[in-house]
Structures are given as C-alpha cells and as structure tokens.
C-alpha cells in the first residue's frame, strides 16, 4: 500500500501546528523545516515557518520564510500581513510600504490597510506622506471619524484648516456612532488646543471620554484587587539560587502612561549595545501564565526554585522576536511590569530597573487628552480615577523602594528635560552601560516607534510639555480634589 505524498505532508503539517499550539515550538519548527524541503512550493508551510521563527526569535529565518511565502502567494492577505509584521520589526521601511501597496491592491476600497499604511509612514518618520494619505482618505470617507483622530494626533492643525469644519459637521451628525463620537471629539480637542482655543479643549475631551467610558467601563475594585494580591504574592521572595537572567539582559523602563518612558527608552536604546523592545508586554504575561493571573497568583516564595527559574527561560523565549543578536541589552517599557519587580529581582540578576516620574497634573492632562487602544487604561476616562491610579503607582514604587533598596534607579521627567546631558548620563550609568555621546542624539536614530509619543522621539528634548497642566487648572479641579493633600512630588 502506497502512502499519498500530499497526505503525508498534510499529516506532518497538522502535527507541527498541534505541537506549536501546545508550546513545543522547537519540534514544530523542525517538522516544518523538513516539509519545506519536501514541498518547497507550498506557501502555507513557509508562512507557518515564519510564524514559528518569530516565536523563537529567529528573525533572519522569519524573513526568508515569509518572503518565500509572499513569492509563492502574494494574493493572500494573511501572508502579506505577516510579512508586514516581520519587516516592520526589522525596520525595512521601503519593503513594508511595498507590502502595504500589495495588500491595498487586493481591495482598493478597504479603508483599514490604507490607514495602517499611513500610521506606518508615521512610525517611519515620514509624516508629510502620512498626512497626505490620511487627508486623501478623509476626502473619500468623510464620515470615518477615526481618520480625523489619526491625523490630528500627528500634525499641528492651523486655524484655517478645512478639516476643523468637517470635524464639527461630523460631530453633529445624528447617526454618528458612540465610537465615532469618541474619535471625533478627541480630534476636535486637539484642534482646539492647536488653534489656541484652550477653553474649548476640555468640553470635547469630556464628550470623548464619556463615549469611551460607555464602550469600555472601568472596574476600580478589580484593579485594586489585582494590585494588592500580586504584591502580596511576592512577599518573602528571595533571589533564586543559580539564577542567571535572560540573554539579552533586560532593562525595564517603568512609569505611568504619558510620563516620559518613551523618551527614556529612546535615550537608552541609542546606545550601541541596546535594542529598543518597546511595550513588549511579555514579563507580566509570562508571570500570569506560570503563577496565576492577577488575584489568582500563588505565593511565589512557596514555589519550587525550578519553577522560578523556568520563568526566566519562558521570558527569554517571549522576548526573542524583539531582540537583535548583535546587541546584549534589550529595553522593555511595558507599563505594568512594575507590579512584579519582586519576581523580576528574584529571577533576573542581570536585569536593570528604571522608574520614570512626572508631575501628576501633567500626567493627568496628557492621559485624559489621549485615546488608548480599545479597552486598555479604562481609568483614563475619569479625572478622579486617574488620580487614584497615579497614587496607587506611587504606593507600589514606595513598596519596592523599601523592599529592594539599591535595585532600581529613578528619574524625574522634569529634570531630564531641564538638564538633558547629566540626566542622560545618569540613565546610561543606571542601565549598566558606558557613556556614548550618541545617546544625546536619540532623535536622529530613526527606526520604528510604536507609541503615542512617536512624533516627540523624532525631535530633540524640549521643555514645553513641562507644567502644561497650568493652562487647564480650572478644568483639572476634579483631579486636584481627588488628589487631596498627597504631595505632588
């Protein structure tokens, strides 16, 4: 009885995908590599090889595999999307834009791929081209509110810009969806700020945040329970024997949203030995996967040493897609990593921790003015809740300062913008690195930045954002009342 070669390939292919789902990515990769030799013209095999290579941090293999898949089937949106992700991570801007054009050509009327191309042009520093594309899309789709917000966040709107009138008309449209109301009012708030009509900024912000709160309600009690239980779960935890940390060594840059973490990360990542990881969100996810999520986290001091060490191994695997093999350090500016500093301290002896502080009033204004990804930072829709979250963050940092003395460095955003050179030298030393003059020229580095602060990191350090809250002191009163008599610094 003869075995059908194609059936044998399918059986092995299905087995590889099952192994990958179960977490055995190395064995899955081996099976797929063998299949690529047996059936080199099947794009699905190369597509899956690329996805597995990403999980293993094998960037060159990921690129070659996905390029082969594109070569074989450039009409498959999933393949093109994976290729865009792979080449974006590698910083291959022109290749990414070409791939976007191929994706757009499959459905020229679809808004999403064109809007995503515009956003990528921003991350590549090509703001004029991004603006041109977004304005073109706005003209074709005048009722798509999100397009206005996308553009408003990255340009300075002039008083005579016809976009303002278009946004006002859309804001008053009787059939505008709650999500559209959110997007257009965030955009109008930015327009009012740019055109020096400060008194009209917060009325639009209130409407935007009200709509956002209805879409994604906040749950303060769940937030408090998570924080308190995760901290308690780390009580009594001591450094794990034989812990060596990760390769590359991780530099955690932690702070609240809009506190200056992007600026700090970009300064450190301008060093020749450092790769910027951005908001990888790997550390907390690995901890929750291994020890229990949030209020279900087990007492870590009671965990076997082998389990603690396996956390470092799991984390090393998780960060591989973000690494550059030529650089021994990788930054991680994931917002919530500060919750597990005790675990990170116990398992990663080669890690560094840098905490960024900023005037709470400036943080509050900036958080309230910005739209975050759907369902994230739900507290951001209410000024009193923002005050509660900032105070909670400070309590956690005070806890680690008392528990882990001398393990992490702290920097104030205001000090950094007023005295860039000495504070940058302090940052580089805190990361365990020797000084390099290029760290003062981080804005010239280029590369891909995925953050609300992407426009700022293309510019030298500026001081205009310090004490910006004073323009909105009256509107900020609910935050100030909720802050109470807590010291500002």
C-alpha positions in Angstrom: 0.0 0.0 0.0 1.5 3.3 -1.1 1.2 6.5 1.0 -0.1 9.6 -0.7 2.8 12.1 -0.6 0.5 15.1 -0.2 -1.4 13.3 2.6 1.8 12.6 4.4 2.8 16.3 4.1 -0.6 17.3 5.4 -0.3 14.9 8.4 3.1 16.2 9.3 1.9 19.8 8.8 -1.1 19.3 11.1 1.2 17.7 13.7 3.6 20.7 13.6 0.7 23.1 14.2 -0.5 21.0 17.1 2.9 21.0 18.7 3.1 24.8 18.2 -0.2 25.2 20.0 1.0 23.1 22.8 4.1 25.2 23.2 6.7 22.8 21.7 7.8 25.3 19.1 11.3 23.9 18.6 9.9 20.5 17.5 7.3 22.2 15.4 10.0 24.2 13.7 12.0 21.1 12.9 9.0 19.4 11.3 8.2 22.5 9.2 11.8 22.8 8.0 11.7 19.3 6.8 8.4 19.9 5.0 9.9 23.0 3.3 12.5 20.7 1.7 9.8 18.1 0.7 7.3 20.6 -0.6 9.1 23.8 -1.3 6.3 25.3 -3.3 3.5 25.2 -0.7 3.2 28.8 0.7 1.3 27.6 3.9 4.5 25.8 5.1 6.7 28.9 4.7 4.0 31.1 6.3 3.9 28.8 9.4 7.7 28.6 9.4 7.8 32.4 9.6 5.3 32.5 12.5 7.3 29.8 14.4 10.6 31.6 13.7 9.1 34.7 15.2 8.3 32.9 18.4 11.8 31.5 18.6 13.4 34.9 17.9 15.0 33.7 14.7 14.5 36.9 12.7 16.5 36.1 9.6 14.7 32.8 9.2 11.4 34.5 9.7 12.2 37.0 7.0 13.4 34.4 4.5 10.4 32.1 5.1 7.8 34.9 4.8 9.5 36.3 1.7 9.2 32.9 0.1 5.5 32.7 1.1 4.9 36.1 -0.5 6.8 35.0 -3.6 4.5 31.9 -3.9 1.2 33.6 -3.0 1.1 37.4 -2.9 -2.7 37.4 -3.1 -3.2 36.0 0.4 -3.9 38.8 3.0 -2.7 36.8 5.9 0.7 36.2 4.3 1.1 39.8 3.4 0.1 40.9 6.9 2.7 38.5 8.5 5.3 39.9 6.0 4.5 43.4 7.1 4.9 42.5 10.8 8.2 40.8 10.1 9.7 43.5 8.0 8.4 46.2 10.4 10.3 44.7 13.3 13.4 44.6 11.1 12.9 48.3 10.2 12.8 47.6 6.5 10.6 50.6 5.8 10.5 50.5 2.0 9.8 46.8 2.0 6.9 47.3 4.4 5.4 50.1 2.3 5.6 47.9 -0.8 3.9 45.1 1.0 1.2 47.5 2.1 0.7 48.5 -1.5 0.2 44.9 -2.4 -2.3 44.4 0.4 -4.2 47.6 -0.7 -4.3 46.4 -4.3 -6.2 43.3 -3.2 -9.1 45.5 -2.1 -8.6 49.2 -3.1 -11.8 50.3 -1.4 -10.9 48.9 2.1 -10.0 51.7 4.5 -8.1 49.7 7.1 -5.0 48.7 5.1 -4.6 52.3 3.8 -5.0 53.8 7.3 -2.5 51.3 8.6 0.0 52.3 5.9 -0.5 55.9 6.9 0.3 55.0 10.5 3.4 53.1 9.4 4.6 56.1 7.5 4.4 58.0 10.8 6.4 55.3 12.7 9.0 55.6 9.9 9.2 59.3 10.4 7.6 60.2 7.1 4.9 62.5 8.5 4.2 64.5 5.3 3.4 61.4 3.3 1.3 60.1 6.1 -0.7 63.4 6.3 -1.2 63.4 2.5 -2.6 59.8 2.6 -4.9 60.4 5.6 -6.3 63.6 4.0 -6.9 61.7 0.8 -8.8 59.0 2.8 -10.8 61.7 4.7 -11.9 63.2 1.4 -13.1 59.7 0.2 -14.6 58.8 3.6 -15.8 62.0 5.3 -17.8 60.1 7.9 -15.0 57.9 9.2 -14.2 59.7 12.5 -11.2 57.6 13.3 -9.3 59.0 10.3 -9.6 62.5 11.7 -8.2 61.4 15.1 -5.3 59.6 13.4 -4.3 62.7 11.6 -4.9 65.2 14.4 -2.5 63.3 16.7 0.5 63.9 14.5 0.1 67.3 12.9 -0.3 70.8 14.2 -3.7 72.0 13.0 -3.9 75.5 11.7 -6.9 77.8 12.3 -7.9 77.9 8.6 -7.7 74.1 8.1 -10.9 73.0 6.5 -10.7 69.8 8.5 -12.0 71.7 11.5 -15.3 72.4 9.8 -15.5 68.9 8.5 -15.0 67.5 12.0 -17.6 69.9 13.5 -20.2 68.8 10.9 -19.4 65.1 11.6 -19.6 65.6 15.4 -23.2 66.9 15.0 -24.2 64.1 12.7 -27.3 62.5 14.2 -26.2 59.0 13.1 -22.7 59.2 14.5 -21.9 56.0 16.4 -20.6 56.1 20.0 -17.2 55.1 18.8 -17.3 57.8 16.1 -18.3 60.3 18.8 -15.2 59.3 20.8 -12.8 59.6 17.9 -14.1 63.0 16.6 -14.2 64.7 19.9 -10.6 63.6 20.7 -9.7 65.1 17.3 -11.6 68.3 17.9 -10.0 68.7 21.3 -6.6 68.5 19.7 -7.7 71.0 17.0 -8.8 73.5 19.7 -5.5 73.1 21.6 -3.5 73.7 18.4 -5.5 76.8 17.5 -5.1 78.2 21.0 -8.8 77.9 21.9 -8.0 76.4 25.3 -11.5 77.0 26.7 -12.9 74.6 24.1 -10.5 71.7 24.7 -12.0 70.1 27.8 -15.6 70.2 26.6 -14.6 68.0 23.7 -12.5 65.8 26.0 -15.4 65.3 28.3 -17.6 64.1 25.4 -14.8 61.9 24.0 -14.1 60.2 27.4 -17.8 59.8 28.2 -18.2 57.9 25.0 -15.1 55.9 25.6 -16.2 55.0 29.2 -19.6 53.7 27.8 -17.8 51.5 25.4 -15.2 50.2 27.9 -16.4 50.7 31.5 -13.8 50.8 34.3 -13.7 48.5 37.3 -11.7 50.1 40.1 -12.3 47.3 42.6 -10.8 44.7 40.1 -7.8 47.0 39.6 -7.2 47.3 43.3 -7.6 43.6 43.9 -5.1 42.7 41.2 -2.5 45.1 42.6 -2.9 44.1 46.2 -2.9 40.4 45.5 0.1 40.4 43.1 2.2 42.4 45.6 1.2 40.1 48.4 2.1 37.0 46.3 5.7 38.3 46.2 6.1 38.7 50.0 9.1 36.9 51.3 10.5 36.1 47.8 14.3 35.9 47.8 16.7 35.6 44.8 16.5 32.2 43.2 19.7 30.1 43.5 21.6 29.7 40.2 19.5 32.4 38.5 21.4 33.9 35.6 18.7 36.1 34.0 18.0 36.4 30.3 20.0 36.8 27.1 19.8 39.6 26.2 19.8 41.3 29.6 16.6 43.3 30.1 16.4 47.0 31.0 12.9 47.7 32.4 11.8 51.3 31.9 8.6 51.7 34.0 6.3 54.6 34.6 2.7 55.6 34.0 1.4 56.3 30.5 2.5 59.7 29.3 5.1 60.0 32.0 8.2 60.1 29.7 9.0 56.4 29.4 9.3 56.6 25.6 11.8 59.4 25.9 13.9 57.5 28.5 13.8 54.3 26.4 14.9 56.1 23.3 17.9 57.7 25.1 19.0 54.3 26.4 18.3 52.5 23.1 20.5 55.0 21.3 23.4 53.2 22.9 25.3 50.8 20.5 24.7 47.8 22.8 21.0 48.3 23.3 17.9 47.3 21.2 14.6 49.0 21.9 11.8 46.5 22.7 9.1 49.0 23.4 5.9 47.8 25.2 6.5 44.1 24.7 4.1 43.1 27.5 5.9 39.9 28.0 7.0 39.9 31.6 3.6 40.2 33.3 2.0 37.8 30.8 4.7 35.1 31.5 4.3 35.6 35.2 0.5 35.3 35.0 0.7 32.2 32.7 3.1 30.5 35.1 1.9 31.5 38.6 -1.7 32.6 38.1 -3.3 35.7 36.8 -3.9 38.8 39.0 -5.9 37.9 42.1 -5.2 34.2 41.4 -1.4 34.4 41.7 0.1 31.8 44.0 2.6 32.8 46.8 5.9 32.9 44.9 8.0 32.3 48.0 6.5 28.8 48.2 7.2 28.0 44.5 10.0 25.5 43.7 13.3 27.0 42.6 13.0 25.2 39.3 9.7 26.9 38.6 11.1 30.3 39.4 14.0 29.6 37.1 11.6 28.4 34.4 10.0 31.9 34.5 13.3 33.4 33.2 13.5 30.8 30.5 10.0 31.5 29.4 10.6 35.2 29.4 13.7 34.8 27.3 11.7 32.9 24.7 9.0 35.5 24.8 11.3 38.4 24.1 13.2 36.8 21.2 11.0 38.3 18.5 12.2 41.8 19.7 15.9 41.0 20.0 18.9 41.9 17.9 21.5 39.2 18.2 24.3 41.8 17.9 23.1 43.7 21.0 23.4 42.3 24.5 20.7 44.5 26.1 17.0 44.9 25.4 14.7 47.6 26.8 11.2 46.8 28.0 8.9 49.7 28.7 5.7 47.7 29.4 3.5 49.8 31.6 2.5 47.1 34.2 5.9 45.5 34.7 6.3 47.4 38.0 3.8 45.1 39.6 6.2 42.2 39.6 9.6 43.9 40.4 9.9 41.4 43.3 9.7 38.4 40.9 12.0 40.1 38.3 14.5 40.9 41.0 14.5 37.3 42.2 14.9 35.7 38.8 16.8 38.2 36.7 20.1 39.1 38.4 21.3 40.8 35.2 18.2 43.0 34.7 18.1 46.7 35.4 15.1 48.7 36.6 14.5 52.4 35.8 11.4 54.2 37.1 10.2 57.4 35.5 8.3 60.0 37.5 6.5 63.2 36.2 4.3 65.9 37.8 0.9 64.1 38.4 -1.0 67.0 37.0 0.8 66.8 33.6 0.3 63.1 33.5 -3.4 63.5 34.2 -3.9 66.1 31.5 -2.0 64.0 28.9 -3.8 60.8 29.8 -7.2 62.5 29.6 -6.3 64.0 26.2 -5.3 60.8 24.5 -7.1 57.8 23.1 -5.7 54.4 24.1 -6.2 51.1 22.4 -9.7 49.7 22.8 -10.3 48.5 26.4 -6.9 49.5 27.8 -6.3 52.1 30.6 -10.0 52.2 31.3 -9.4 54.6 34.2 -8.3 57.2 31.7 -11.9 58.3 31.1 -12.3 59.9 34.5 -10.0 62.5 36.2 -10.7 61.3 39.7 -9.8 57.7 38.6 -6.6 58.9 37.1 -5.7 60.5 40.4 -6.3 57.1 42.1 -4.2 55.2 39.6 -1.2 57.6 40.0 -1.4 57.4 43.8 -1.6 53.6 43.5 1.5 53.6 41.3 3.4 55.6 43.8 2.5 53.3 46.6 3.8 50.3 44.6 7.1 52.1 43.9 7.4 53.1 47.5 6.9 49.4 48.4 9.7 48.3 46.1 12.0 51.1 47.2 11.7 49.8 50.8 11.8 46.1 49.8 14.5 46.3 47.1 16.9 49.1 48.1 19.5 50.0 45.5 18.0 47.7 42.9 16.4 50.3 40.7 17.1 53.9 39.6 14.6 56.7 39.4 14.4 59.8 37.1 12.1 62.7 37.0 10.9 63.8 33.6 11.2 67.5 34.5 14.8 67.0 35.5 15.5 65.2 32.2 14.1 67.9 30.0 15.8 70.7 32.0 19.2 69.1 32.2 19.4 66.5 29.4 23.1 65.7 29.5 23.7 65.0 33.1 20.3 63.1 33.5 21.1 61.1 30.3 24.5 60.2 31.7 22.7 59.1 34.9 20.3 56.9 32.8 23.1 55.2 30.9 25.0 54.5 34.1 21.9 53.2 35.7 21.5 50.8 32.8 25.0 49.5 33.5 26.5 51.0 30.3 29.4 53.2 29.5 28.5 56.6 28.1 28.3 57.3 24.4 27.7 60.8 23.0 25.1 59.5 20.5 22.7 59.0 23.4 22.1 62.7 23.4 21.1 62.5 19.7 18.4 59.8 20.1 16.0 61.7 17.8 18.4 61.2 14.8 18.4 57.4 15.2 15.4 56.6 13.0 13.9 53.2 13.2 10.3 52.2 14.1 8.5 53.6 17.0 5.0 52.4 18.0 3.7 54.7 20.7 1.6 57.8 21.2 4.9 59.7 21.6 6.3 58.8 18.2 6.3 62.4 17.0 8.3 63.6 20.0 11.0 61.0 19.7 11.9 62.4 16.3 12.8 65.7 17.9 15.4 66.8 20.4 14.4 67.1 24.1 12.1 70.0 24.6 10.6 71.7 27.7 7.3 72.9 26.5 5.4 69.9 27.9 6.6 70.6 31.5 3.9 72.3 33.6 1.5 72.2 30.7 -1.3 71.5 33.2 -1.4 75.1 34.2 -3.4 76.0 31.0 -6.2 73.7 32.3 -6.0 74.2 36.0 -9.7 75.0 36.4 -10.8 72.0 34.2 -8.4 69.8 36.2 -10.2 70.5 39.5 -11.8 67.1 39.8 -8.3 65.5 39.6 -6.9 68.0 42.1 -9.8 67.3 44.5 -9.3 63.6 44.2 -5.6 64.0 44.8 -6.2 65.6 48.1 -3.3 66.5 50.4 -0.9 64.0 48.8 2.4 65.7 48.0 2.9 66.4 44.3 6.5 65.1 44.3 
